[in-house]
């Protein structure tokens, strides 16, 4: 919060308050998140448009590959006598 007060004296209390609200909505409280959000507000979309994480926009490969681990390969149980 000390960092937010410092930024508010430079950038204005309204803008920092807006960024803090977006940070709370998005759950962004790590180092430099407030600066990142303030930069985003200044550079792009109007404040208030929070884009939540969504599976339709994921770059992850998914979990289909893990499905094979739950089904071991078929092993024939027939015994052959030579």
MOCORMO-V262986 format. One record per residue. N is the residue number from 0. PSI is psi as a letter, one per 20 degrees, with the letter a starting at -180 (999 if undefined). Layout:
BEGIN
n->{N N}
psi->{PSI PSI}
END
This chain:
BEGIN
n->{0 1 2 3 4 5 6 7 8 9 10 11 12 13 14 15 16 17 18 19 20 21 22 23 24 25 26 27 28 29 30 31 32 33 34 35 36 37 38 39 40 41 42 43 44 45 46 47 48 49 50 51 52 53 54 55 56 57 58 59 60 61 62 63 64 65 66 67 68 69 70 71 72 73 74 75 76 77 78 79 80 81}
psi->{h h h h g g h h h g i q h g g h g g h h g h g g g i k o k r p j g g g g g g h g g h h d q q q i n p o q q p h i j q j q h a j h h i h h h i n q q p p p j p p q p 999}
END
